[in-house]
Amino acid sequence: ARDLDEISYEAEASLTAVCRLNRCWALRAGYQILWIDHLHLAEDAYMGDAFTDRDLTFHGWHAGIECRR
């Protein structure tokens, strides 16, 4: 029997710096992280191990150009 009272958790954090070039244009750069806990994947259920839970972490730098008029 499967216990359906498990709860997944998700947390996200981002730190961004903005450098204004003029009234319209700006440069953005920063770092982001996304963490998901107690994740059950369809791949695990298909392979017969449906009770396995996983943690996923995505993180990395981001950069961009912004134009506001």
N, C-alpha and C positions, 0 to 999 in steps of 0.2 A: 504494500500500500504506500502511496505517496503522501508525504506531509506537505500540504499546500500553504502552511503559514510562514514560509521563508520569505524574507523581504530583501529585495535588492537595494543597494545604496549607490548613489551617484554623487560625485563631487567635482566641481570645476573651478579653476582659478586662472586668472589672467592678469598680467602686468604689462601695460602698454605705455610707451612714451610717444609724445606728439611734438614734432618740430614744425612750427608755422613758417612757411616761406614768404607768404604775403596774405592778403585778405582771402583769396580763393584757395590756394594750394597749401597742402601740408603733407609731411612725411610721417608715417606711423611705423613703429617697430616694437616688438615685445616677445613675451614667452607665454605659452598656454599649457595647461595640463588638465586632463580629463581622466577620472578614475571611476570605474564601475566595479562593484563588489557583489558576490553571490549571483553570478550570471550563469544561466543554464542554456547551453547551445543546442540547436537542433542536430548538429553533427554528432554530439555525444549521445543523444537519444537514438539516433539512427544506428550508431555502432553498438548499442546495447548497454551503455553506461549512463543511464538517465539521471543518476543520483550525483554525478560529479558537478560541482560548481566551480566557477573560475573567477578570477579577477582580471580585468583588463585595464591597462594604463596607456593612454596616448599623450604624448607631450612633444613640444617643439617650438621653434622660433616662428614668428610671423612678421611680415613687413608689407607695407603698401603705400600707395599714393592716394591722396584724397583731394577732391575738388568740390567746393561748396560755392554755390552762386546765390 
